[in-house]
Amino acid sequence: MNRADSGYNFSEIVIRPQLTISREQERERALELLQKAKALCLVSRALAIAQKFETRVEVNKGSPVG
């Protein structure tokens, strides 16, 4: 956060989406979907500051494989 004449301004926003998938084979598709969601997000597109996108995809080891 930076100090400005009118108050404070954000210097960067970090977006950390987390997605849980049922199989490791779905990881590439999950990352593609997260990137599409970022590109379509009206809020993040409206912000005129630097954004860092740190995705996290986990495999739910307890889910039944069908």
Residue frames as a rotation matrix with the C-alpha (Angstrom) as fourth column:
MET 1
0.592 0.806 0.000 0.00
0.806 -0.592 0.000 0.00
0.000 0.000 -1.000 0.00
ASN 2
-0.517 -0.757 0.399 1.33
0.769 -0.616 -0.172 3.44
0.376 0.218 0.901 -0.92
ARG 3
-0.116 0.412 -0.904 0.61
0.646 -0.660 -0.383 6.76
-0.754 -0.629 -0.190 0.77
ALA 4
-0.362 0.088 0.928 -1.06
0.815 -0.452 0.361 9.28
0.452 0.887 0.092 -1.56
ASP 5
-0.922 0.009 0.386 -2.23
-0.114 -0.962 -0.250 12.86
0.369 -0.274 0.888 -1.04
SER 6
-0.140 0.975 0.173 -5.83
-0.791 -0.215 0.572 11.71
0.595 -0.057 0.802 -0.73
GLY 7
0.667 0.334 0.666 -5.11
-0.693 0.605 0.391 8.68
-0.273 -0.723 0.635 1.50
TYR 8
-0.308 -0.751 0.584 -3.67
-0.400 0.659 0.637 5.29
-0.864 -0.037 -0.503 0.60
ASN 9
0.412 0.346 -0.843 -3.46
-0.910 0.202 -0.362 3.48
0.045 0.916 0.398 -2.73
PHE 10
0.687 -0.181 0.704 -2.94
-0.015 0.965 0.263 -0.22
-0.727 -0.191 0.660 -3.29
SER 11
-0.087 -0.797 -0.597 0.26
-0.861 -0.241 0.447 -1.04
-0.501 0.553 -0.666 -5.18
GLU 12
-0.711 -0.130 -0.691 -0.71
-0.513 0.769 0.383 -4.64
0.481 0.626 -0.613 -5.97
ILE 13
0.270 0.789 0.552 -3.47
-0.930 0.363 -0.063 -7.19
-0.250 -0.496 0.832 -5.41
VAL 14
-0.854 -0.506 -0.121 -2.77
-0.520 0.842 0.146 -10.90
0.028 0.188 -0.982 -5.05
ILE 15
0.303 0.946 -0.115 -5.55
-0.950 0.309 0.038 -13.23
0.071 0.098 0.993 -6.21
ARG 16
-0.772 -0.614 0.165 -5.21
-0.634 0.764 -0.122 -16.79
-0.051 -0.199 -0.979 -4.88
PRO 17
0.320 0.926 -0.200 -7.93
-0.929 0.348 0.127 -19.03
0.187 0.146 0.972 -6.25
GLN 18
-0.729 -0.465 0.502 -7.99
-0.575 0.814 -0.081 -22.62
-0.371 -0.348 -0.861 -5.03
LEU 19
0.248 0.772 -0.585 -9.66
-0.936 0.347 0.061 -25.45
0.250 0.532 0.809 -6.91
THR 20
-0.391 -0.293 0.873 -10.04
-0.568 0.823 0.021 -29.06
-0.724 -0.487 -0.488 -5.78
ILE 21
0.008 0.311 -0.950 -10.25
-0.939 0.328 0.099 -31.72
0.343 0.892 0.295 -8.47
SER 22
0.729 0.385 0.566 -11.02
-0.590 0.772 0.235 -35.43
-0.346 -0.506 0.790 -8.20
ARG 23
0.743 -0.497 0.449 -8.23
0.576 0.816 -0.048 -36.78
-0.342 0.294 0.892 -10.45
GLU 24
-0.070 -0.895 -0.441 -4.71
0.208 -0.445 0.871 -35.67
-0.976 -0.031 0.217 -11.34
GLN 25
-0.511 -0.112 0.852 -5.60
0.830 0.191 0.523 -36.02
-0.222 0.975 -0.004 -15.04
GLU 26
0.504 0.814 0.289 -7.93
0.848 -0.531 0.015 -32.99
0.165 0.238 -0.957 -14.66
ARG 27
0.091 -0.525 -0.846 -5.14
0.673 -0.594 0.441 -30.60
-0.734 -0.610 0.299 -13.54
GLU 28
-0.848 -0.470 0.246 -4.42
0.487 -0.505 0.713 -29.05
-0.211 0.724 0.657 -16.95
ARG 29
-0.258 0.850 0.460 -8.12
0.627 -0.215 0.749 -28.41
0.735 0.481 -0.477 -17.61
ALA 30
0.497 0.414 -0.763 -8.54
0.865 -0.304 0.399 -26.96
-0.066 -0.858 -0.509 -14.11
LEU 31
-0.346 -0.715 -0.607 -5.71
0.567 -0.675 0.471 -24.48
-0.747 -0.181 0.639 -14.71
GLU 32
-0.831 0.119 0.544 -7.26
0.472 -0.369 0.801 -23.49
0.296 0.922 0.250 -18.05
LEU 33
0.178 0.984 0.011 -10.60
0.763 -0.145 0.630 -22.84
0.621 -0.104 -0.777 -16.35
LEU 34
0.315 -0.143 -0.938 -8.96
0.795 -0.500 0.343 -20.71
-0.518 -0.854 -0.044 -13.67
GLN 35
-0.769 -0.630 -0.108 -7.24
0.438 -0.642 0.629 -18.62
-0.466 0.437 0.770 -16.36
LYS 36
-0.524 0.671 0.524 -10.57
0.543 -0.210 0.813 -18.16
0.656 0.711 -0.254 -18.18
ALA 37
0.447 0.695 -0.563 -12.25
0.875 -0.211 0.435 -17.11
0.184 -0.687 -0.703 -14.92
LYS 38
-0.167 -0.601 -0.781 -9.51
0.646 -0.666 0.374 -14.52
-0.745 -0.442 0.500 -14.37
ALA 39
-0.923 -0.239 0.301 -9.89
0.382 -0.488 0.785 -13.15
-0.040 0.840 0.542 -17.89
LEU 40
-0.305 0.905 0.298 -13.69
0.508 -0.110 0.854 -12.85
0.806 0.411 -0.426 -17.53
CYS 41
-0.072 0.259 -0.963 -13.73
0.990 -0.100 -0.101 -11.36
-0.123 -0.961 -0.249 -14.01
LEU 42
0.459 0.354 0.815 -15.27
0.552 -0.832 0.051 -7.90
0.697 0.426 -0.577 -14.24
VAL 43
0.981 -0.089 -0.173 -13.89
0.102 -0.520 0.848 -6.78
-0.165 -0.850 -0.501 -10.89
SER 44
0.219 -0.976 0.018 -10.26
0.513 0.131 0.849 -7.63
-0.830 -0.177 0.529 -11.63
ARG 45
-0.134 -0.238 0.962 -10.54
0.980 -0.174 0.093 -6.16
0.145 0.956 0.257 -15.14
ALA 46
0.705 0.507 0.496 -11.88
0.442 -0.861 0.251 -2.89
0.555 0.042 -0.831 -13.71
LEU 47
0.807 -0.449 -0.385 -8.97
0.255 -0.323 0.911 -2.42
-0.533 -0.833 -0.146 -11.30
ALA 48
0.837 -0.520 0.168 -6.12
-0.062 -0.395 -0.916 -0.31
0.543 0.757 -0.364 -12.67
ILE 49
0.372 -0.757 0.537 -3.41
-0.897 -0.143 0.419 -1.78
-0.241 -0.637 -0.732 -10.44
ALA 50
-0.456 -0.644 -0.614 -0.93
-0.742 0.656 -0.137 -4.61
0.491 0.393 -0.777 -10.73
GLN 51
0.592 0.673 0.444 -2.42
-0.799 0.564 0.209 -8.04
-0.110 -0.479 0.871 -10.07
LYS 52
-0.662 -0.741 -0.113 -0.66
-0.741 0.670 -0.046 -11.28
0.109 0.054 -0.993 -9.21
PHE 53
0.482 0.850 -0.210 -2.58
-0.838 0.518 0.174 -14.49
0.257 0.092 0.962 -9.94
GLU 54
-0.664 -0.723 0.191 -1.39
-0.740 0.599 -0.307 -17.43
0.107 -0.345 -0.932 -7.81
THR 55
0.319 0.846 -0.426 -3.46
-0.771 0.493 0.402 -20.51
0.551 0.201 0.810 -8.63
ARG 56
-0.681 -0.444 0.582 -3.62
-0.694 0.644 -0.321 -23.62
-0.233 -0.623 -0.747 -6.49
VAL 57
0.271 0.721 -0.638 -5.08
-0.788 0.546 0.282 -26.91
0.552 0.426 0.716 -7.71
GLU 58
-0.554 -0.390 0.736 -5.37
-0.773 0.568 -0.281 -29.83
-0.308 -0.724 -0.617 -5.31
VAL 59
-0.398 0.411 -0.820 -6.44
-0.343 0.762 0.549 -33.39
0.851 0.500 -0.163 -5.89
ASN 60
0.151 0.563 0.812 -9.08
-0.988 0.061 0.141 -34.66
0.030 -0.824 0.566 -3.47
LYS 61
-0.720 -0.598 -0.353 -7.57
-0.592 0.794 -0.138 -38.01
0.363 0.109 -0.926 -2.53
GLY 62
-0.797 0.441 0.412 -10.69
-0.128 0.545 -0.829 -39.13
-0.590 -0.713 -0.378 -0.66
SER 63
-0.013 0.858 -0.514 -13.07
-0.884 -0.250 -0.395 -38.84
-0.467 0.449 0.762 -3.61
PRO 64
0.192 0.146 0.970 -14.36
0.117 0.978 -0.171 -42.02
-0.974 0.146 0.170 -5.21
VAL 65
-0.714 -0.435 -0.549 -13.05
-0.523 -0.190 0.831 -42.73
-0.466 0.880 -0.091 -8.70
GLY 66
0.150 0.896 0.418 -15.85
-0.170 0.440 -0.881 -43.54
-0.974 0.061 0.219 -11.06
